[in-house]
Amino acid sequence: MPDSLSIIMTTTLLHQINALGQSIWYDNIRRALIEMGDLQALIDKGVTGVTSNPTIFEKAIAGSADYDADIRRLTNEGKSVTEIYETLATTDIASGADLLYPIYERTAGADGFISLEVSPTLAHDTPGTIAEGKRLFAALGRPNIMIKVPATPAGIPAIRTLIGAGVNVNVTLIFDTAQYEAVANAYLTGLEDWASGGGDLSKVASVASFFVSRVDSSIDKLLEKVEGGAALMGQAAIANAKVAYARFGELFSGARWSALAVAGARVQRPLWASTGTKNPKYSDVLYIDTLIGPDTVNTVPPATLTAILDHGVAARTIDLNVAQAYKTLAQLMQLGINIHVVAEALQTEGVASFSKSFETLMAALSEKRQRLLAANH
C-alpha cells in the first residue's frame, strides 16, 4: 500500500480533472509510444483513454520507420496494401487496449477505451460502415474498443445498428447541436434495440465527439468580415459546446432515459475533440479549462496535454455562463452567421480531410510495398 506522501507526489492535474467527472484521453497513437513505455507513463499521469484517426495513422506509419519491419514481413507474406494497413493499425489498437484494460476493469467498464475509425471511404455508406464496424470490433476481441463512425447522414443509422449489436461506438465529426441530437437519438434507439434482443446494456458504451477549435477557426474568419464581429471572436466554439452539454442533460433524463438507466445503460458522454488551440492569440488550454464537468471526455493532442499538466486549471466550468452561450449563438445569427450551416461545411471538410490522409497513407504503403517487392527480385 503506497503511503500518503507518494500518493500526493503522483497526483497530477489530470487526476484532479478526473475527480470532477471528466476523462482526459490522448489523441495520438504510434508504435513507439507503446513499445517505449510512453503510453504507460501517460496512463500513470492520469490519461484514461486513447483516440486515433486516419491522419494520426498516416503520420505514424508513413512518417516513421517504426513499422518498416512489419511492412516488410507482411509484404513477403503476400498481403495487400489494405491488409497491411489494417494489420498495423489493429496491432497498435490492440496493444493500447491491453494497456488501458486495468482502467476499464477498475471503472467497471465506464472508461479505459481506445478508438479505431472505420475507413473514411465509408462515410456515405451505411451498410459498409455497419459491416466494417462489426468486423473490426470482433477481430479486436476486446471490450474496451470503440469503433469510430462519423455523424454523417449515412453514419447515423449505422450508429444505431452497431449499438444495437453491442458494438461500442465513438461518434466523430459532430459540430453542432442538430448533428449531436441525431447522434444521441441513434444511441438511445440502439440501446433499446440491444435491450429488446436480450443484450446487457451495461456492456455497451459510446461517446459523442463534438469538435471545438475548428468551429472557432471557421467562425472567426466570418466574424472578421462583418461589422461588430470582433467582439465575438474566440467565443463561438465554447458557446456551441456548452449548449450541446445542456442538450445532453435534457436527452439523458426523463422517462425514456430512466427506463434504459434502470436496466444498466450508460450515458453517451460528450467528448470534446479538436481541443488543440489553433489561434496563437488564444490560450493553449482554452478548450480544456472552459469545458470541464461531469460525464465528459476531452481528447487532447500531445502539445495540449503538456500544456494542461503545466498550467491547466481543474475546476467545473462546463455549466458556467450557459445563458451567455445561448446569447452568443443568437448574436452570431443576428450577424448572419448560422452555426448549423458552418457545422455542415465543417463535417464535409472533416470527411474530406480524413479521406485525403487515408489516401496518402495507402499511397505511401503501396510505394513501400512495391519497393520491397522489387528488392526481393
Long-range contacts (C-beta under 8 A, 24 or more apart in sequence): 10-44, 12-45, 12-46, 12-309, 13-46, 13-308, 13-309, 13-312, 13-313, 13-314, 14-45, 14-46, 14-47, 14-308, 14-309, 15-46, 16-314, 17-46, 17-292, 17-298, 17-308, 17-312, 17-314, 18-46, 18-48, 19-314, 20-292, 20-293, 20-294, 20-314, 20-315, 20-316, 21-293, 21-294, 21-295, 21-296, 21-316, 22-292, 22-293, 22-294, 22-296, 22-297, 22-298, 23-48, 23-49, 23-111, 23-269, 23-296, 23-297, 23-298, 24-48, 24-297, 24-298, 24-299, 24-300, 24-305, 24-308, 25-49, 25-50, 25-51, 25-113, 25-271, 25-297, 25-298, 25-299, 25-300, 26-50, 26-51, 26-299, 26-300, 26-302, 26-305, 27-51, 27-52, 27-53, 27-56, 27-273, 27-299, 27-300, 27-301, 28-52, 28-56, 28-301, 28-302, 29-56, 29-57, 29-60, 29-92, 29-93, 29-96, 29-114, 30-56, 30-59, 30-60, 30-64, 30-66, 30-92, 31-60, 31-64, 31-66, 31-67, 31-91, 31-92, 32-64, 32-66, 34-92, 34-95, 34-96, 34-99, 39-96, 39-99, 40-99, 42-305, 43-99, 43-100, 43-103, 45-309, 47-305, 48-100, 48-103, 48-107, 48-111, 48-112, 49-100, 49-103, 49-111, 49-112, 49-113, 49-114, 49-115, 49-297, 49-299, 50-96, 50-100, 50-113, 50-114, 50-115, 51-114, 51-115, 51-148, 51-170, 51-209, 51-273, 51-299, 52-89, 52-92, 52-93, 52-114, 52-115, 52-116, 52-117, 52-148, 53-117, 53-148, 53-172, 53-354, 53-357, 54-117, 54-120, 54-354, 54-355, 54-357, 54-358, 54-361, 55-353, 55-354, 55-357, 57-85, 57-88, 57-89, 57-357, 57-361, 58-357, 58-358, 58-360, 58-361, 58-364, 60-92, 61-85, 61-88, 61-361, 61-364, 61-365, 62-360, 62-361, 62-364, 62-365, 68-368, 71-365, 71-368, 71-369, 71-372, 72-372, 75-368, 75-369, 75-372, 75-373, 76-372, 76-376, 81-362, 81-365, 81-366, 81-369, 82-362, 84-365, 84-369, 85-361, 85-362, 85-365, 89-116, 90-116, 90-136, 90-139, 90-140, 93-140, 93-145, 94-140, 94-142, 97-140, 97-142, 97-144, 97-145, 98-142, 100-144, 101-142, 101-144, 103-144, 104-143, 104-144, 108-202, 109-143, 109-144, 109-202, 109-203, 109-205, 109-266, 110-205, 110-266, 112-144, 113-144, 113-145, 113-146, 113-168, 113-170, 113-205, 113-207, 114-144, 114-145, 114-146, 115-145, 115-146, 115-147, 115-148, 115-170, 116-140, 116-145, 116-146, 116-147, 116-148, 117-147, 117-148, 117-149, 117-172, 117-354, 118-147, 118-148, 118-149, 119-358, 120-150, 120-351, 120-354, 120-355, 120-357, 120-358, 121-355, 121-358, 123-150, 123-152, 123-154, 123-155, 123-351, 123-354, 123-355, 124-152, 124-153, 124-154, 125-154, 126-154, 126-155, 126-157, 126-158, 129-154, 129-155, 129-158, 130-158, 130-161, 130-162, 133-158, 133-162, 133-167, 133-169, 134-162, 134-165, 134-167, 137-162, 137-167, 137-168, 143-168, 143-203, 144-168, 146-170, 146-205, 146-206, 146-207, 148-172, 148-209, 150-347, 150-350, 150-351, 151-179, 151-180, 151-182, 151-183, 151-208, 151-347, 152-347, 152-351, 156-182, 156-183, 156-186, 157-186, 159-183, 159-186, 159-187, 159-190, 159-206, 160-186, 160-187, 160-189, 160-190, 160-193, 161-190, 161-193, 162-190, 163-187, 163-190, 163-191, 163-193, 163-194, 163-204, 163-206, 164-189, 164-190, 164-191, 164-193, 164-194, 164-197, 165-194, 166-194, 166-199, 166-203, 166-204, 167-204, 168-204, 168-205, 168-206, 169-206, 170-206, 170-207, 170-209, 170-271, 171-206, 171-207, 171-208, 171-209, 171-268, 172-209, 172-273, 172-350, 173-209, 173-211, 173-346, 173-347, 173-350, 173-351, 174-208, 174-209, 174-210, 174-211, 174-244, 174-347, 175-210, 175-211, 175-214, 175-215, 175-240, 175-342, 175-343, 175-344, 175-346, 175-347, 175-350, 176-240, 176-244, 176-339, 176-340, 176-342, 176-343, 177-240, 177-243, 177-244, 177-247, 178-340, 178-343, 179-343, 179-347, 180-208, 180-210, 180-244, 180-247, 180-248, 180-270, 181-247, 181-251, 183-208, 183-268, 184-208, 184-247, 184-248, 184-251, 184-252, 184-268, 185-251, 187-268, 188-251, 188-256, 188-257, 188-260, 191-260, 191-265, 192-260, 195-260, 195-263, 195-265, 200-264, 201-260, 201-263, 201-264, 201-265, 201-266, 202-264, 202-265, 202-266, 204-265, 204-266, 205-266, 206-266, 206-268, 206-269, 207-268, 207-269, 207-270, 207-271, 207-297, 208-248, 208-268, 208-269, 208-270, 208-271, 209-271, 209-273, 209-299, 210-241, 210-244, 210-270, 210-271, 210-272, 210-273, 211-273, 211-274, 211-346, 211-350, 212-237, 212-238, 212-240, 212-241, 212-272, 212-273, 212-274, 212-275, 212-287, 212-291, 213-237, 213-274, 213-275, 213-276, 213-277, 213-278, 213-287, 214-274, 214-278, 214-346, 214-350, 215-240, 215-339, 215-342, 215-343, 215-346, 216-278, 216-279, 216-282, 217-278, 217-279, 218-342, 218-345, 218-346, 219-332, 219-337, 219-339, 219-342, 220-279, 222-337, 222-342, 223-335, 223-337, 226-335, 226-336, 226-337, 228-335, 229-335, 232-328, 232-331, 232-332, 232-335, 234-279, 234-281, 234-282, 234-286, 235-328, 236-328, 236-329, 236-332, 236-337, 236-339, 237-287, 238-286, 238-287, 238-290, 238-291, 238-325, 239-324, 239-325, 239-326, 239-328, 239-329, 240-325, 240-329, 240-339, 241-270, 241-272, 241-291, 241-318, 242-291, 242-318, 242-319, 242-321, 242-322, 242-325, 243-322, 243-325, 243-326, 243-329, 244-270, 245-270, 245-291, 245-293, 245-296, 245-318, 245-319, 246-319, 246-322, 246-325, 248-295, 252-295, 267-295, 269-295, 269-296, 269-297, 270-295, 270-296, 270-297, 271-296, 271-297, 271-298, 271-299, 272-296, 272-297, 272-298, 272-299, 273-299, 275-299, 275-300, 275-301, 275-304, 276-300, 276-301, 276-303, 276-304, 277-304, 285-311, 285-312, 285-313, 288-312, 289-313, 289-315, 289-317, 290-317, 290-318, 291-317, 291-318, 292-316, 292-317, 292-318, 293-317, 293-318, 293-319, 294-318
